[in-house]
Amino acid sequence: EVHLVESGGGLVQPGGSLKLSCRASGFIFSTYAMGWVRQAPGKELEWVSVVSNGGSTTWYTDSVKGRFTISRDNAKNTLYLQLNSLKTEDTAMYYCVKDPLPYRALSAVVAAAPVKEDYWGQGTQVTVSS
């Protein structure tokens, strides 16, 4: 059974930083692309960033390029997202997600809008406010 447990969110002032973590279990972590999706109040789910199964390839939505960094540690079954230079518009619930198919190219992963799955975790809230 897939389990994804996010942590690291919180309240931070504009310009601040946070590091999100996601501990995964129940599947062979190193064979799946992983990513982060966020949902702001009243808005749709949005892809934030994804990383290939081996960690060598990454993708970011335009609004976070240069500010966020995704990474993974396959030995620890853990996904990370470093959030720097945070803006009020980054306020959202952040979810760690697993690609449904192994070894997919990132272009295929983000081609469709994210859909919340039963195995998603509770998410971690990021609030950027002064």
Wavefront OBJ file of the C-alpha trace (Angstrom):
o trace
v 0.000 0.000 0.000
v 1.368 3.390 -1.021
v 1.978 5.850 1.780
v 3.198 9.406 1.339
v 3.775 11.546 4.417
v 4.607 15.203 3.976
v 6.198 17.493 6.540
v 8.024 20.796 6.812
v 5.326 23.328 6.086
v 4.612 26.344 8.242
v 4.087 30.078 8.465
v 6.857 32.196 6.985
v 7.277 35.820 6.026
v 7.668 36.866 2.383
v 11.221 36.247 1.299
v 11.642 33.400 3.736
v 12.472 29.750 3.190
v 11.097 26.324 4.023
v 12.113 22.771 3.213
v 9.391 20.223 2.629
v 9.987 16.502 2.988
v 7.968 13.498 1.899
v 8.621 10.037 3.248
v 7.371 7.341 0.877
v 6.653 3.666 1.451
v 4.780 0.784 -0.111
v 6.402 0.889 -3.543
v 9.821 0.819 -5.174
v 10.583 4.507 -4.742
v 13.578 4.582 -7.089
v 11.542 3.514 -10.118
v 8.959 6.307 -10.092
v 9.100 9.969 -10.905
v 7.905 12.003 -7.947
v 6.590 15.490 -7.601
v 4.924 18.209 -5.627
v 1.444 19.541 -6.294
v -0.164 22.458 -4.505
v -3.661 23.760 -4.017
v -4.378 27.282 -2.946
v -7.761 28.128 -1.402
v -10.433 28.197 -4.077
v -8.060 27.113 -6.820
v -7.321 23.949 -8.768
v -4.496 21.544 -8.069
v -1.299 22.778 -9.703
v 1.930 20.996 -10.600
v 4.817 22.679 -8.809
v 7.796 20.475 -9.585
v 8.677 16.918 -10.567
v 11.883 14.877 -10.540
v 12.795 11.796 -12.521
v 13.128 8.425 -10.825
v 16.926 8.712 -10.691
v 16.918 12.373 -9.707
v 18.848 13.674 -12.698
v 16.006 15.484 -14.454
v 13.700 18.097 -12.989
v 10.779 20.256 -14.088
v 9.331 23.372 -12.473
v 6.280 25.452 -13.149
v 7.286 28.895 -14.369
v 6.211 30.726 -11.226
v 8.701 28.875 -9.012
v 11.710 28.567 -11.323
v 14.837 29.877 -9.659
v 13.210 29.829 -6.214
v 12.294 26.193 -5.543
v 14.539 23.137 -5.787
v 13.288 19.568 -5.890
v 15.483 16.649 -4.919
v 15.220 13.063 -3.779
v 17.190 10.541 -1.775
v 16.377 7.099 -3.112
v 18.310 5.419 -0.307
v 15.964 7.060 2.201
v 12.774 6.883 0.091
v 12.409 10.610 0.621
v 11.468 13.507 -1.627
v 12.317 17.114 -0.838
v 11.315 20.588 -1.964
v 13.409 23.575 -0.924
v 11.354 26.752 -1.093
v 13.290 30.017 -1.150
v 12.260 33.636 -1.707
v 8.706 32.735 -0.806
v 5.865 34.945 -1.983
v 2.336 35.325 -0.653
v 1.063 33.602 -3.795
v 2.958 30.449 -2.778
v 0.482 29.992 0.072
v -1.158 26.608 -0.448
v -1.426 23.036 0.724
v 1.495 21.131 -0.757
v 1.125 17.456 -1.649
v 3.790 14.897 -2.491
v 2.739 12.759 -5.432
v 3.894 9.573 -7.132
v 3.662 9.047 -10.863
v 1.245 6.184 -11.563
v 3.685 4.525 -13.991
v 7.391 3.712 -13.514
v 10.229 5.306 -15.499
v 8.083 7.887 -17.283
v 9.520 11.004 -18.843
v 8.668 14.158 -16.935
v 6.899 15.621 -19.967
v 4.410 12.777 -19.711
v 4.049 13.176 -15.953
v 2.980 16.836 -16.147
v 1.031 16.538 -19.399
v -2.220 16.038 -17.529
v -3.600 18.107 -14.686
v -3.022 16.439 -11.323
v -5.890 14.460 -9.860
v -6.041 13.701 -6.173
v -5.567 10.014 -5.477
v -6.697 8.037 -2.434
v -3.107 7.335 -1.427
v -2.053 10.964 -1.293
v -0.960 12.156 2.123
v -2.574 14.868 4.187
v -0.332 17.474 2.647
v 1.652 20.155 4.417
v 0.422 23.731 4.649
v 2.669 26.559 3.528
v 1.498 30.022 4.514
v 3.441 33.071 3.417
v 2.336 36.188 5.229
v 3.760 39.218 6.945
l 1 2 3 4 5 6 7 8 9 10 11 12 13 14 15 16 17 18 19 20 21 22 23 24 25 26 27 28 29 30 31 32 33 34 35 36 37 38 39 40 41 42 43 44 45 46 47 48 49 50 51 52 53 54 55 56 57 58 59 60 61 62 63 64 65 66 67 68 69 70 71 72 73 74 75 76 77 78 79 80 81 82 83 84 85 86 87 88 89 90 91 92 93 94 95 96 97 98 99 100 101 102 103 104 105 106 107 108 109 110 111 112 113 114 115 116 117 118 119 120 121 122 123 124 125 126 127 128 129 130
